[in-house]
Amino acid sequence: MTLLDLLQQTIQQDEANREQFLNMFQEKEIASKTTLLKEGEISNNMYFVKKGCLRMWFNNEGKDITFQFFFENQAVSSFESFLESKPSLFAMESMEPTTVVSLTKNSFDLLVSHYPELKNTFQDILIQRMGNYARLFLSRIKDNPQKRYQELLQDHPEILQRVAQHYIASYLGITPISLSRIRNRK
């Protein structure tokens, strides 16, 4: 069961507030290359990917650095910005035509205050995200590009199938030419 399913199921069981809370979720169709959040903006939305792919990235001295991709059934936001109303350290954009369900910060706060049991679910998502960041950080320090590519191939083949090579190279911390060489070594 996805987080969106869990939220909607919890709300469905609340006859008194069902309509009010279900109306908080807004489904949107987003074209490829649509920016949902700019670096430095405050994130006012959490997104649930129904179809498509989003990426998070930041600008490092004019260089676009991708550090995470999100696909179907994943929740995504600049959580630090979303939860603390601080400027986001990164941007978010669609990689392909994407359908998302959005939830505003105000709606999120209302849901969590009304359904405190959901707080544990959101904490689990944050812990999982922190684990992903830690693995990415350690991989960049200890693994060579070939090993990072092999792990990506093994753990996340959907990225290799759906994302343009230059974004994959950015994610792996290498140039597109280096990625092409690694792919041709097989």
Residue pairs with C-beta under 8 A, 6 or more apart in sequence:
1 9
2 48
2 73
3 48
3 75
3 121
3 125
4 25
4 48
4 50
4 73
4 75
4 101
6 118
6 121
7 25
7 111
7 118
8 22
8 25
10 115
10 117
10 118
11 17
11 18
11 21
11 22
11 111
11 115
12 18
12 22
14 21
14 115
17 114
21 110
21 111
21 114
24 103
24 104
24 107
24 110
24 111
25 101
25 102
25 103
25 107
26 101
26 102
26 103
27 50
27 99
27 100
27 101
27 102
28 99
28 100
28 101
28 102
29 97
29 98
29 99
30 36
30 52
30 94
30 97
30 98
30 99
30 100
31 94
31 97
32 94
32 95
32 96
32 97
32 98
33 93
33 94
33 95
34 93
34 94
34 98
35 91
35 92
35 93
36 45
36 47
36 54
36 92
36 93
36 94
36 100
37 43
37 45
37 78
37 81
37 88
37 90
37 91
37 92
38 88
38 91
39 58
39 59
39 88
39 89
39 90
39 91
40 87
40 88
41 81
41 87
41 88
42 81
42 85
42 86
42 87
42 88
43 77
43 78
43 79
43 81
43 82
43 88
43 105
44 82
44 104
44 105
45 77
45 82
45 102
45 103
45 104
45 105
46 75
46 76
46 77
46 82
46 102
46 103
46 105
46 108
47 54
47 75
47 76
47 77
47 92
47 100
47 101
47 102
47 103
48 73
48 74
48 75
48 76
48 100
48 101
48 102
48 103
49 70
49 71
49 72
49 73
49 74
49 75
49 76
49 98
49 99
49 100
50 72
50 73
50 99
50 100
50 101
51 72
51 97
51 98
51 99
52 71
52 72
52 94
52 95
52 96
52 97
52 98
52 99
52 100
53 69
53 70
53 71
53 94
53 95
53 96
53 98
53 162
53 163
54 69
54 70
54 76
54 92
54 93
54 94
54 95
54 98
54 100
55 66
55 68
55 69
55 70
55 92
55 93
55 95
55 163
55 167
56 66
56 67
56 68
56 69
56 70
56 76
56 78
56 90
56 91
56 92
57 64
57 65
57 66
57 67
57 90
57 91
57 92
57 93
57 170
58 65
58 67
58 89
58 90
58 91
59 65
59 91
64 170
65 170
66 167
66 170
66 171
67 90
67 133
67 136
67 171
68 132
68 136
68 171
69 95
69 156
69 159
69 163
69 171
70 76
71 158
71 162
75 125
76 92
78 88
78 89
78 90
78 92
79 126
79 129
80 86
80 88
80 89
81 87
81 88
81 89
82 105
82 108
85 105
95 162
95 163
95 164
95 167
96 162
103 111
111 118
112 118
112 119
112 122
139 147
139 148
139 151
140 148
140 173
143 151
145 172
145 173
145 174
145 178
145 179
145 182
146 182
146 185
148 172
148 173
148 174
149 172
149 179
149 182
149 183
152 159
152 160
152 168
152 171
152 172
153 160
159 168
159 171
160 168
163 171
165 176
165 179
165 180
166 176
168 179
169 175
169 176
169 178
169 179
172 179
174 182
